[in-house]
Amino acid sequence: MELKIVAVIVVKAAYQEELEKVFHTVVNETRKEDGNVSYELHQDIKNPLKYTILEVWKSQSAIDEHNESTHFKAFVAAVQGKIDSLTVDVIKKIY
């Protein structure tokens, strides 16, 4: 069963340019993963400091592998102290 993740990240203005590069790297590397179906970065129209990553995964084990990947761990380290908020929802389609 495919799972989806909606990750919403609000970055601190001082780090926006730096973190956009970090976002691009994690997106590019994640798209290469076998268990990834899609991984897209979006920016809020009203609040340009708010980013949403929409992810589709083949399984929970694919998500688990992603969370242990070098590029994801580097992403987590790179955003430490440079964001105002982060929410992550894992969802499944029911209809």
FENURQUI-V929845 format. One record per residue. RES is the residue in one letter. PSI is psi as a letter, one per 20 degrees, with the letter a starting at -180 (999 if undefined). OMEGA is omega in degrees with one decimal (* if undefined). Layout:
BEGIN
RES|PSI|OMEGA + RES|PSI|OMEGA
END
This chain:
BEGIN
M|p|176.5 + E|q|174.2 + L|q|177.9 + K|q|176.2 + I|p|172.8 + V|o|179.5 + A|p|-179.6 + V|p|-175.8 + I|p|173.7 + V|o|-176.2 + V|q|173.8 + K|p|-173.4 + A|h|-177.4 + A|h|-175.7 + Y|j|-173.1 + Q|g|-177.3 + E|g|178.8 + E|g|-175.7 + L|h|175.6 + E|h|176.6 + K|g|178.2 + V|g|177.8 + F|g|-178.3 + H|g|-179.9 + T|g|-177.8 + V|h|177.6 + V|g|-178.1 + N|g|-178.7 + E|h|-178.7 + T|h|179.8 + R|i|179.3 + K|i|-176.6 + E|p|-179.3 + D|h|-175.5 + G|i|-178.3 + N|p|175.8 + V|g|174.8 + S|q|-176.7 + Y|o|-172.7 + E|p|177.2 + L|p|179.0 + H|q|177.8 + Q|p|179.7 + D|p|-178.2 + I|h|-177.9 + K|h|-179.4 + N|n|-176.3 + P|i|175.6 + L|i|-177.4 + K|p|-178.9 + Y|q|176.0 + T|p|174.1 + I|p|177.4 + L|p|-173.8 + E|q|172.3 + V|p|-176.2 + W|q|-179.9 + K|h|-175.7 + S|r|174.8 + Q|h|179.8 + S|h|176.0 + A|h|176.7 + I|g|179.8 + D|g|178.0 + E|g|177.9 + H|g|-177.8 + N|h|178.2 + E|i|-176.3 + S|q|179.7 + T|g|-176.6 + H|h|177.9 + F|g|177.8 + K|h|177.1 + A|h|177.2 + F|g|-179.8 + V|g|179.7 + A|h|-176.0 + A|h|-178.2 + V|i|-178.5 + Q|p|177.0 + G|i|-176.4 + K|j|179.2 + I|q|177.2 + D|h|179.7 + S|q|177.5 + L|p|172.4 + T|q|179.8 + V|p|176.0 + D|p|173.3 + V|p|-174.1 + I|r|175.2 + K|q|179.3 + K|p|177.9 + I|i|178.6 + Y|999|*
END
